[in-house]
Amino acid sequence: MATRDSEQTNIKKARRVHAVRLFLYVSLGLIAGLMLSALAEYGLSLRRPSIPITPVPSPVLSRASSTEENLPTRLNLNTATWEELRMLPGIGDTYARAILDYRDAHGRFFFIEELMNIPGIGSKRFEKVKDRVFCGE
């Protein structure tokens, strides 16, 4: 009979623990929802802007018409578009997409040397673009 009472006590304790956990999870969910709605009220979001999967080349910035005059003096790696990146020397469509994917996955660039973390961009390719890029806000 004593074991039955201790089993009942253990069951009651487990139910209380479960109820407390459930209360905490629901409370945290409500708090998170309130925080997100407050952010949205001020026009802020926790989501990063999405980058189009298949960019459409601009007729103005087509690869055939790329000249030194069309390119900006230096390109900001944190704000550059696919079209701008693909105009860099040694960077074509594929590497421009890889740079955008890397930026999307890892956040902003702090150093231009981070370009060499992208597969296919080694020291030779980096040497071609290092004077043409910078890391800005």
MDTraj code that builds the backbone (N, CA, C; nanometers):
import mdtraj as md
import numpy as np

residues = "MET ALA THR ARG ASP SER GLU GLN THR ASN ILE LYS LYS ALA ARG ARG VAL HIS ALA VAL ARG LEU PHE LEU TYR VAL SER LEU GLY LEU ILE ALA GLY LEU MET LEU SER ALA LEU ALA GLU TYR GLY LEU SER LEU ARG ARG PRO SER ILE PRO ILE THR PRO VAL PRO SER PRO VAL LEU SER ARG ALA SER SER THR GLU GLU ASN LEU PRO THR ARG LEU ASN LEU ASN THR ALA THR TRP GLU GLU LEU ARG MET LEU PRO GLY ILE GLY ASP THR TYR ALA ARG ALA ILE LEU ASP TYR ARG ASP ALA HIS GLY ARG PHE PHE PHE ILE GLU GLU LEU MET ASN ILE PRO GLY ILE GLY SER LYS ARG PHE GLU LYS VAL LYS ASP ARG VAL PHE CYS GLY GLU".split()
xyz = np.array([
    [0.0816, -0.1183, 0.0000],
    [0.0000, 0.0000, 0.0000],
    [0.0869, 0.1261, 0.0000],
    [0.2032, 0.1191, 0.0681],
    [0.2924, 0.2350, 0.0756],
    [0.3495, 0.2676, -0.0615],
    [0.3791, 0.1643, -0.1422],
    [0.4334, 0.1904, -0.2759],
    [0.3281, 0.2545, -0.3651],
    [0.2035, 0.2157, -0.3478],
    [0.0966, 0.2759, -0.4270],
    [0.0829, 0.4243, -0.3953],
    [0.0942, 0.4626, -0.2668],
    [0.0877, 0.6034, -0.2280],
    [0.2057, 0.6823, -0.2856],
    [0.3257, 0.6212, -0.2822],
    [0.4427, 0.6912, -0.3360],
    [0.4315, 0.7046, -0.4879],
    [0.3721, 0.6060, -0.5549],
    [0.3494, 0.6159, -0.6991],
    [0.2521, 0.7298, -0.7297],
    [0.1458, 0.7372, -0.6516],
    [0.0478, 0.8455, -0.6704],
    [0.1123, 0.9821, -0.6482],
    [0.1997, 0.9912, -0.5467],
    [0.2687, 1.1168, -0.5187],
    [0.3609, 1.1535, -0.6348],
    [0.4328, 1.0554, -0.6875],
    [0.5217, 1.0804, -0.8006],
    [0.4441, 1.1250, -0.9243],
    [0.3297, 1.0645, -0.9458],
    [0.2458, 1.1028, -1.0598],
    [0.1975, 1.2476, -1.0444],
    [0.1565, 1.2851, -0.9237],
    [0.1115, 1.4223, -0.8985],
    [0.2250, 1.5219, -0.9206],
    [0.3455, 1.4861, -0.8737],
    [0.4613, 1.5741, -0.8936],
    [0.4922, 1.5896, -1.0423],
    [0.4869, 1.4797, -1.1156],
    [0.5154, 1.4844, -1.2585],
    [0.4124, 1.5713, -1.3309],
    [0.2866, 1.5615, -1.2905],
    [0.1822, 1.6427, -1.3524],
    [0.2044, 1.7906, -1.3236],
    [0.2463, 1.8222, -1.1984],
    [0.2743, 1.9616, -1.1640],
    [0.3909, 2.0158, -1.2470],
    [0.4966, 1.9349, -1.2590],
    [0.6127, 1.9765, -1.3379],
    [0.5709, 1.9998, -1.4826],
    [0.4908, 1.9087, -1.5354],
    [0.4433, 1.9229, -1.6734],
    [0.3592, 2.0505, -1.6882],
    [0.2732, 2.0779, -1.5906],
    [0.1879, 2.1969, -1.5967],
    [0.2723, 2.3243, -1.5913],
    [0.3751, 2.3256, -1.5069],
    [0.4623, 2.4424, -1.4963],
    [0.5379, 2.4633, -1.6276],
    [0.5907, 2.3555, -1.6845],
    [0.6613, 2.3655, -1.8129],
    [0.5693, 2.4183, -1.9219],
    [0.4490, 2.3643, -1.9275],
    [0.3525, 2.4085, -2.0276],
    [0.3219, 2.5569, -2.0106],
    [0.3031, 2.6004, -1.8863],
    [0.2777, 2.7412, -1.8583],
    [0.3943, 2.8277, -1.9057],
    [0.5167, 2.7844, -1.8777],
    [0.6342, 2.8614, -1.9191],
    [0.6449, 2.8686, -2.0707],
    [0.6234, 2.7567, -2.1386],
    [0.6323, 2.7567, -2.2854],
    [0.5269, 2.8481, -2.3473],
    [0.4064, 2.8417, -2.2957],
    [0.3000, 2.9276, -2.3483],
    [0.3318, 3.0736, -2.3196],
    [0.3804, 3.1025, -2.1990],
    [0.4150, 3.2402, -2.1625],
    [0.5256, 3.2936, -2.2521],
    [0.6294, 3.2127, -2.2745],
    [0.7388, 3.2557, -2.3607],
    [0.6900, 3.2795, -2.5032],
    [0.6001, 3.1953, -2.5508],
    [0.5442, 3.2143, -2.6844],
    [0.4661, 3.3448, -2.6944],
    [0.3887, 3.3756, -2.5890],
    [0.3130, 3.5006, -2.5892],
    [0.4061, 3.6217, -2.5851],
    [0.5112, 3.6124, -2.5040],
    [0.6069, 3.7232, -2.4953],
    [0.6761, 3.7432, -2.6300],
    [0.7176, 3.6338, -2.6929],
    [0.7830, 3.6445, -2.8233],
    [0.6876, 3.7058, -2.9262],
    [0.5628, 3.6656, -2.9223],
    [0.4638, 3.7213, -3.0140],
    [0.4430, 3.8704, -2.9919],
    [0.4396, 3.9113, -2.8659],
    [0.4254, 4.0534, -2.8358],
    [0.5468, 4.1324, -2.8837],
    [0.6651, 4.0748, -2.8676],
    [0.7864, 4.1431, -2.9134],
    [0.7861, 4.1574, -3.0651],
    [0.7467, 4.0515, -3.1355],
    [0.7416, 4.0576, -3.2820],
    [0.6386, 4.1589, -3.3302],
    [0.5248, 4.1624, -3.2626],
    [0.4231, 4.2596, -3.3048],
    [0.4692, 4.4022, -3.2757],
    [0.5449, 4.4217, -3.1665],
    [0.5987, 4.5555, -3.1376],
    [0.7003, 4.5953, -3.2433],
    [0.7846, 4.5009, -3.2853],
    [0.8811, 4.5293, -3.3913],
    [0.8092, 4.5654, -3.5210],
    [0.7049, 4.4894, -3.5524],
    [0.6303, 4.5137, -3.6756],
    [0.5628, 4.6508, -3.6715],
    [0.5203, 4.6922, -3.5527],
    [0.4555, 4.8223, -3.5393],
    [0.5500, 4.9358, -3.5772],
    [0.6780, 4.9164, -3.5516],
    [0.7779, 5.0179, -3.5865],
    [0.8414, 4.9921, -3.7227],
    [0.7884, 4.8960, -3.7960],
    [0.8375, 4.8682, -3.9303],
    [0.9662, 4.7874, -3.9317],
    [0.9956, 4.7182, -3.8231],
    [1.1170, 4.6381, -3.8155],
    [1.0830, 4.4906, -3.8308],
    [1.1824, 4.4123, -3.8682],
    [1.1612, 4.2691, -3.8852],
    [1.2875, 4.1946, -3.8462],
    [1.2726, 4.0720, -3.7993],
    [1.3875, 3.9886, -3.7672],
    [1.4325, 3.9086, -3.8876],
    [1.3548, 3.9093, -3.9938],
    [1.3906, 3.8343, -4.1145],
    [1.4841, 3.9155, -4.2014],
    [1.5788, 3.8457, -4.2622],
    [1.6687, 3.9108, -4.3562],
    [1.5977, 3.9212, -4.4901],
    [1.6246, 4.0250, -4.5650],
    [1.5611, 4.0350, -4.6961],
    [1.6043, 3.9186, -4.7844],
    [1.5109, 3.8645, -4.8586],
    [1.5437, 3.7503, -4.9437],
    [1.6103, 3.7978, -5.0724],
    [1.6930, 3.7115, -5.1253],
    [1.7632, 3.7403, -5.2495],
    [1.7003, 3.6519, -5.3570],
    [1.6656, 3.7074, -5.4723],
    [1.6026, 3.6246, -5.5744],
    [1.6920, 3.5087, -5.6163],
    [1.6308, 3.3926, -5.6381],
    [1.7065, 3.2724, -5.6720],
    [1.7608, 3.2803, -5.8139],
    [1.6792, 3.3224, -5.9069],
    [1.7248, 3.3346, -6.0447],
    [1.7152, 3.4796, -6.0883],
    [1.8241, 3.5535, -6.0743],
    [1.8200, 3.6934, -6.1137],
    [1.8105, 3.7091, -6.2648],
    [1.7406, 3.8100, -6.3058],
    [1.7266, 3.8397, -6.4477],
    [1.8295, 3.9467, -6.4822],
    [1.9185, 3.9191, -6.5755],
    [2.0198, 4.0189, -6.6104],
    [1.9565, 4.1460, -6.6662],
    [2.0094, 4.2570, -6.6236],
    [1.9608, 4.3856, -6.6721],
    [2.0238, 4.4143, -6.8079],
    [1.9461, 4.4642, -6.9032],
    [2.0053, 4.4948, -7.0331],
    [2.1109, 4.6049, -7.0232],
    [2.0967, 4.6930, -6.9239],
    [2.1931, 4.8007, -6.9074],
    [2.3270, 4.7471, -6.8585],
    [2.3220, 4.6459, -6.7712],
    [2.4440, 4.5915, -6.7124],
    [2.4795, 4.4556, -6.7708],
    [2.4530, 4.4343, -6.8962],
    [2.4846, 4.3040, -6.9544],
    [2.6352, 4.2840, -6.9591],
    [2.6773, 4.1595, -6.9564],
    [2.8201, 4.1261, -6.9537],
    [2.8908, 4.1779, -7.0794],
    [2.8226, 4.1774, -7.1905],
    [2.8846, 4.2204, -7.3155],
    [2.9175, 4.3692, -7.3143],
    [2.8371, 4.4483, -7.2421],
    [2.8601, 4.5922, -7.2431],
    [2.9427, 4.6389, -7.1241],
    [3.0079, 4.5455, -7.0537],
    [3.0837, 4.5865, -6.9360],
    [3.2125, 4.6553, -6.9769],
    [3.2279, 4.7750, -6.9280],
    [3.3515, 4.8495, -6.9479],
    [3.3890, 4.9101, -6.8148],
    [3.5086, 4.9598, -6.8054],
    [3.5549, 5.0215, -6.6812],
    [3.4681, 5.1420, -6.6438],
    [3.4121, 5.2127, -6.7426],
    [3.3309, 5.3299, -6.7125],
    [3.1992, 5.2917, -6.6465],
    [3.1455, 5.1720, -6.6778],
    [3.0174, 5.1296, -6.6214],
    [3.0283, 5.0882, -6.4757],
    [3.1471, 5.0494, -6.4318],
    [3.1631, 4.9976, -6.2973],
    [3.1906, 5.1103, -6.1982],
    [3.1341, 5.0981, -6.0761],
    [3.1673, 5.1973, -5.9742],
    [3.3147, 5.1831, -5.9349],
    [3.3711, 5.2879, -5.8747],
    [3.5111, 5.2836, -5.8351],
    [3.5367, 5.1663, -5.7424],
    [3.4568, 5.1562, -5.6356],
    [3.4680, 5.0426, -5.5437],
    [3.3275, 4.9949, -5.5104],
    [3.3144, 4.8662, -5.4891],
    [3.1842, 4.8037, -5.4681],
    [3.1722, 4.7569, -5.3235],
    [3.0612, 4.7902, -5.2573],
    [3.0357, 4.7482, -5.1199],
    [2.9856, 4.6036, -5.1213],
    [3.0605, 4.5132, -5.0595],
    [3.0220, 4.3713, -5.0589],
    [2.8913, 4.3464, -4.9840],
    [2.8547, 4.4334, -4.8921],
    [2.7353, 4.4124, -4.8115],
    [2.6072, 4.4644, -4.8759],
    [2.6208, 4.5445, -4.9814],
    [2.5006, 4.5973, -5.0465],
    [2.4979, 4.5696, -5.1967],
    [2.6035, 4.5105, -5.2489],
    [2.6129, 4.4886, -5.3939],
    [2.5061, 4.3902, -5.4414],
    [2.4534, 4.4176, -5.5579],
    [2.3551, 4.3286, -5.6190],
    [2.4264, 4.2244, -5.7042],
    [2.3489, 4.1275, -5.7495],
    [2.4042, 4.0227, -5.8361],
    [2.4629, 4.0838, -5.9623],
    [2.3904, 4.1797, -6.0200],
    [2.4377, 4.2422, -6.1429],
    [2.5702, 4.3149, -6.1224],
    [2.5832, 4.3829, -6.0093],
    [2.7071, 4.4554, -5.9818],
    [2.8229, 4.3598, -5.9557],
    [2.7978, 4.2551, -5.8780],
    [2.9045, 4.1603, -5.8449],
    [2.9574, 4.0889, -5.9682],
    [2.8684, 4.0527, -6.0587],
    [2.9124, 3.9767, -6.1759],
    [2.9971, 4.0592, -6.2711],
    [2.9992, 4.1908, -6.2536],
    [3.0806, 4.2777, -6.3380],
    [3.2247, 4.2887, -6.2893],
    [3.2523, 4.2379, -6.1686],
    [3.3889, 4.2441, -6.1157],
    [3.4806, 4.1528, -6.1962],
    [3.6079, 4.1875, -6.2074],
    [3.7003, 4.1019, -6.2829],
    [3.7173, 3.9660, -6.2147],
    [3.6993, 3.8591, -6.2914],
    [3.7140, 3.7240, -6.2379],
    [3.5896, 3.6709, -6.1693],
    [3.4856, 3.7525, -6.1579],
    [3.3599, 3.7109, -6.0940],
    [3.2521, 3.7126, -6.2010],
    [3.1960, 3.5992, -6.2280],
    [3.0868, 3.5914, -6.3256],
    [2.9563, 3.5627, -6.2550],
    [2.8632, 3.5056, -6.3298],
    [2.7310, 3.4751, -6.2749],
    [2.7386, 3.3809, -6.1550],
    [2.8166, 3.2742, -6.1678],
    [2.8228, 3.1712, -6.0637],
    [2.8841, 3.2244, -5.9348],
    [2.9965, 3.2947, -5.9462],
    [3.0611, 3.3461, -5.8254],
    [2.9820, 3.4610, -5.7634],
    [2.9131, 3.5384, -5.8444],
    [2.8262, 3.6435, -5.7899],
    [2.7159, 3.5803, -5.7063],
    [2.6565, 3.4721, -5.7565],
    [2.5528, 3.4006, -5.6810],
    [2.6124, 3.3415, -5.5530],
    [2.7357, 3.2871, -5.5612],
    [2.8006, 3.2284, -5.4435],
    [2.8273, 3.3348, -5.3370],
    [2.8652, 3.4539, -5.3797],
    [2.8887, 3.5635, -5.2849],
    [2.7587, 3.6023, -5.2154],
    [2.6509, 3.6124, -5.2914],
    [2.5212, 3.6465, -5.2317],
    [2.4732, 3.5368, -5.1371],
    [2.4927, 3.4107, -5.1760],
    [2.4536, 3.2997, -5.0886],
    [2.5345, 3.3012, -4.9595],
    [2.6646, 3.3286, -4.9706],
    [2.7503, 3.3360, -4.8523],
    [2.7043, 3.4499, -4.7613],
    [2.6748, 3.5648, -4.8203],
    [2.6293, 3.6806, -4.7430],
    [2.4965, 3.6508, -4.6754],
    [2.4093, 3.5789, -4.7440],
    [2.2797, 3.5434, -4.6868],
    [2.2960, 3.4456, -4.5704],
    [2.3886, 3.3518, -4.5840],
    [2.4076, 3.2495, -4.4805],
    [2.4873, 3.3008, -4.3606],
    [2.5863, 3.3873, -4.3837],
    [2.6773, 3.4280, -4.2764],
    [2.6604, 3.5720, -4.2304],
    [2.5738, 3.6464, -4.2947],
    [2.5568, 3.7867, -4.2567],
    [2.6550, 3.8758, -4.3307],
    [2.6709, 3.9968, -4.2808],
    [2.7529, 4.0948, -4.3509],
    [2.9004, 4.0572, -4.3499],
    [2.9713, 4.1097, -4.4478],
    [3.1159, 4.0933, -4.4557],
    [3.1813, 4.1963, -4.3632],
    [3.2797, 4.1532, -4.2863],
    [3.3552, 4.2451, -4.2026],
    [3.4916, 4.2756, -4.2643],
    [3.5455, 4.1788, -4.3389],
    [3.6752, 4.1943, -4.4049],
    [3.6624, 4.1430, -4.5477],
    [3.7296, 4.2080, -4.6415],
    [3.7199, 4.1623, -4.7804],
    [3.7843, 4.0253, -4.7980],
    [3.8748, 3.9897, -4.7074],
    [3.9407, 3.8593, -4.7154],
    [3.8426, 3.7441, -4.6958],
    [3.7244, 3.7722, -4.6415],
    [3.6222, 3.6691, -4.6240],
    [3.5770, 3.6122, -4.7581],
    [3.6016, 3.6836, -4.8669],
    [3.5680, 3.6317, -4.9994],
    [3.6374, 3.4985, -5.0245],
    [3.7563, 3.4805, -4.9677],
    [3.8301, 3.3570, -4.9905],
    [3.7695, 3.2387, -4.9157],
    [3.6679, 3.2623, -4.8298],
    [3.5942, 3.1527, -4.7656],
    [3.4949, 3.0890, -4.8618],
    [3.4685, 3.1550, -4.9728],
    [3.3731, 3.1042, -5.0713],
    [3.4458, 3.0067, -5.1628],
    [3.3921, 2.8854, -5.1780],
    [3.4578, 2.7866, -5.2641],
    [3.4780, 2.8409, -5.4053],
    [3.6003, 2.8258, -5.4561],
    [3.6324, 2.8708, -5.5905],
    [3.6990, 3.0067, -5.5946],
    [3.6872, 3.0831, -5.4868],
    [3.7538, 3.2127, -5.4817],
    [3.8795, 3.1952, -5.3974],
    [3.9892, 3.1811, -5.4664],
    [4.1174, 3.1639, -5.4000],
    [4.1971, 3.2928, -5.4045],
    [4.3250, 3.2810, -5.3778],
    [4.4098, 3.4001, -5.3707],
    [4.4226, 3.4701, -5.5060],
    [4.4280, 3.3946, -5.6165],
    [4.4416, 3.4582, -5.7487],
    [4.3181, 3.5405, -5.7843],
    [4.2016, 3.4805, -5.7669],
    [4.0776, 3.5523, -5.7986],
    [4.0601, 3.6701, -5.7024],
    [4.0965, 3.6501, -5.5743],
    [4.0860, 3.7571, -5.4754],
    [4.1757, 3.8752, -5.5137],
    [4.2950, 3.8467, -5.5621],
    [4.3871, 3.9531, -5.6034],
    [4.3269, 4.0403, -5.7136],
    [4.2455, 3.9787, -5.8018],
    [4.1837, 4.0541, -5.9111],
    [4.0793, 4.1536, -5.8609],
    [4.0109, 4.1200, -5.7496],
    [3.8986, 4.2037, -5.7055],
    [3.9270, 4.2842, -5.5792],
    [4.0347, 4.2578, -5.5092],
    [4.0545, 4.3196, -5.3774],
    [4.0578, 4.4721, -5.3813],
    [4.1070, 4.5308, -5.4906],
    [4.1110, 4.6765, -5.5005],
    [3.9776, 4.7343, -5.5469],
    [3.8831, 4.6494, -5.5847],
    [3.7544, 4.6949, -5.6384],
    [3.6402, 4.6816, -5.5382],
    [3.6679, 4.6214, -5.4182],
    [3.5601, 4.5981, -5.3204],
    [3.5994, 4.6527, -5.1840],
    [3.4973, 4.6751, -5.1021],
    [3.5185, 4.7130, -4.9615],
    [3.3998, 4.6628, -4.8810],
    [3.4127, 4.6637, -4.7481],
    [3.3073, 4.6183, -4.6585],
    [3.2489, 4.7393, -4.5868],
    [3.1325, 4.7801, -4.6277],
    [3.0658, 4.8947, -4.5646],
    [2.9426, 4.8492, -4.4901],
    [2.8729, 4.9449, -4.4346],
    [2.7499, 4.9148, -4.3584],
    [2.6388, 4.8725, -4.4503],
])
top = md.Topology()
chain = top.add_chain()
for i, resn in enumerate(residues, 1):
    res = top.add_residue(resn, chain, resSeq=i)
    for name in ("N", "CA", "C"):
        top.add_atom(name, md.element.get_by_symbol(name[0]), res)
traj = md.Trajectory(xyz[None], top)
